[in-house]
Amino acid sequence: MSAPFAPDRPEAHLKFGQVHAAPAESRGGAAVSVEWSLKRNCSFSPAQLLSVYASLCVISLGIATCFWLGGATLVMPFAWVELFLVGLALLVYARHAADRELITLLPGRLVVEHLNGGRIERAEFVPDWVRVEPRDDDRSLIELSGQGRVIAVGRYVRPELRRALAEEFRTALRQMPGGWWPAGVASDTA
């Protein structure tokens, strides 16, 4: 059986994660980390959303002004209420457009961050002690637990892909004790 993360090309076996080489001076050697960045799938960025909303305001208020000048004075207050409610809904959408989960596996630690509407939930684990389990069944969120802490991940991955993501976490955690080594660097644990 070949190692899931080949020393010469560890990223070749990752479907969800990315391998990053840490600067040699920051870790006392040429350590490599793996990062999974799981993001919400958004059709519009907040800047695009603002431009769509601005054009909607111009069109709606332009039409309301025509009716108001024609004597239908109640159209303008309803246009303002409509634009306020649409703006409020778009604000809620934009607040959660940047939601994500960032899981970083470094030599000796696993860092999990969940950004939800501006709030950050963060947990750190020792990789050797982490358990990776589905919360309820194979299609449920993935639970990372260890040292008395538990955090659920996988919200932004389709349910049918969560099992593969959990297996990738397990494989990476099994490979991490000696760390990944870039090509040409010998590992004393290999």
N, C-alpha and C positions, 0 to 999 in steps of 0.2 A: 504494500500500500504506500503510495507516495504521500509526502507531507502536503497538507492543504495549502501552506504558504511556502512556496519554494523560495530559498534565500535569494535567488537571482531575480525572481519576478513574483513577489508575494501578492501583488494586486491582481494577478491573472486569475486567482481563485475567489475573488470577492465580487459579489453581485451588488451589494448595497453599500459597502464601505470603500474607503480610499486610504491608501498607505501614504504616510508623510514621513520624510526623513527629518529628524530633529538635528539642529546644528550641533556639531561635535563638541563645541565648547560649553553648550548649555547642559549636557547630560554626562559629560566626562567620557564620552565615546560616541560612536556612531549609532545611536539608538534610533529605532523606527517606531512610529505610533500608527494606529489604525483609527480612523474617524468615520462614524456613521452620522450623516446629517439628513434627518428625515423631516421633510417640510410639507406643509399644507399645499395642495395643488390649487393655485389661484389663477383665475382668468385675467384679472386686472391687478396691476401694481397700485399702490395708493396714489401715485402721481397720475396714472392714467384714469383712475377713478375720479380724481378731482377735476380733471379736464372734461370728462363725460358729464359730471354733475354741473359744472359751470355752463356747459352748452345747454343742458336741460333747463337750467334756470333762465338763461337768455331766451330760449324758445317759449317756455311756459309763461314767463312774465311779458314777453312781447305779445303773445296771443291774448293774455288777460288784459293788457293795456288797450288793445284794440276793442275788446268788449266793453271795457270800462268807459272808453271815450264814446262808444255807441250807446251808453246809457245803462248797461248792465253792471251796476256798481258792486253787486255781491260776488262777481266772478273774481275780483282781485283778492279779497280776504281768503277765499277758498284756494286760490293759487299759492298764496303765501303759506297756508297750512299744509298744503300738499308738498311744497318744496321743503318745508321744515321736517316733515315726517320722512320723506325720501332721504334727506340729508342725514337724519338721525340713523336710519337703517344703514346707509352707506358708511357712516362713522363706525358703527358696530362691526361691519364687515372689514373695514380697513384696519381696525384695532386688532383683529385676529388674522389678518393676511400674512403677517410675519411669524405666526406660531410655528414652532419647530421643536424637534428633539435632537440633541447633539450628544452622542455617545463617543467618548474618546478613551481608547485603550492604550495606556502608556506602560512602560516597564514598571511593575510594582503597584499600579493603580488603575482603576476604571472610574472615569468621571462621567456622570449622567446629568444632563441639564435639559429641563423641559420649560420652554418659554411659551406662556399662554396668556395672551392679552396684556403683555407688559410685565407679568409676574414670572419670576424664575424659581423653579423648584430644582434643587441641586442635591445630588448624593454622590459620595465617593465610596469606593469599595476596594478591598484588596482582591485582585483577580483570582487568586487561588481559592478564595472562599465564596465566590459568587455562584449562586444557583440561577439557572435560566429555565423558566417554566412557563407554560401558558397559564393564564389566570383561571379559566374554566375549561376550555376545550382547545383544539388545534387552531381555531379561527379567532380566538379571543386575544386580548392584549398580552404581551410578553411581560412576565414579571421577573425583574432582576432583584435578587435578595441576598443579603449577607450582612454579618455583624449587627444584626438587629434592625436593619433598614430594608425597606422594600420600595421599589419604584416601578411603575408600569410604563412600558414603551411600546411603540408600534402603532400609535394612533393614526399616523399619516401613511401607513402602508396598507394596501388592500388586504382584506382578511385572508384570502387564499395564499398570499405570499408571506404571511407572518411565520409560518412553520419554517420556511427557508431562511428567514431572517434570524429566527431563534437558533437554528442549526449553525448559521454563520457566526453568531455570538459564541456558541459553545466551542466551535472549532478554534476561533481566535483566542479564547480564554485558555484552551488547552495548550496552544502553541506559545503563549506569552511568557512563561516563567523564565526562559533564557533570553527572551527578547528576539526580535527579528534582526537579522544582520544583512546589510546591503552586500551586493556581490563583492567578493574580494576580501571581506572581513570575516575572520574565523570566529566561530562561537564556541565557548568552552563547554557548553551544555549539549552540543549537537552530537 
